[in-house]
C-alpha cells in the first residue's frame, strides 16, 4: 500500500511523507484516524473506492465566499478540479491496467 501511494503521488507530482512516516500514518488510519485530503484522494485512487466506501467523513460545509470573491470564478475552479480528478483517474486506470 505504501509503495502504491508513493508511486501514485510521484506520478501526479504530489509531495507525500517518507515511506517510514507513511507506515506510521497508515497504521493510524487503520485504527480510526482520518487521513488528510491529499491522502484521502490517493487512497481512493489506489483502492478504486469512493470516500464513502472508505468511511471518510464529509468535510465541514464550505464557508460562504468572502466579499469580493466571484462565485462564478469559484464555480469554474471547482469544475476544473473535478475535470482534473476525472482525467487523473483515467490515467491511473491506464497505468494500473
Rosetta blueprint (number, residue, H / E / L):
1 X L
2 X H
3 X H
4 X H
5 X H
6 X H
7 X H
8 X H
9 X H
10 X H
11 X H
12 X H
13 X L
14 X L
15 X L
16 X L
17 X L
18 X L
19 X H
20 X H
21 X H
22 X H
23 X H
24 X H
25 X H
26 X H
27 X H
28 X H
29 X H
30 X H
31 X L
32 X L
33 X L
34 X L
35 X L
36 X L
37 X H
38 X H
39 X H
40 X H
41 X H
42 X H
43 X H
44 X H
45 X H
46 X H
47 X H
48 X L
49 X L
50 X L
51 X L
52 X L
53 X L
54 X L
55 X L
56 X L
57 X L
58 X L
59 X L
60 X L
61 X L
62 X L
63 X L
64 X L
65 X L
66 X L
67 X L
68 X L
69 X L
70 X L
71 X H
72 X H
73 X H
74 X H
75 X H
76 X H
77 X H
78 X H
79 X H
80 X H
81 X H
82 X H
83 X H
84 X H
85 X H
86 X H
87 X H
88 X H
89 X H
90 X H
91 X H
92 X H
93 X H
94 X H
95 X H
96 X H
97 X L
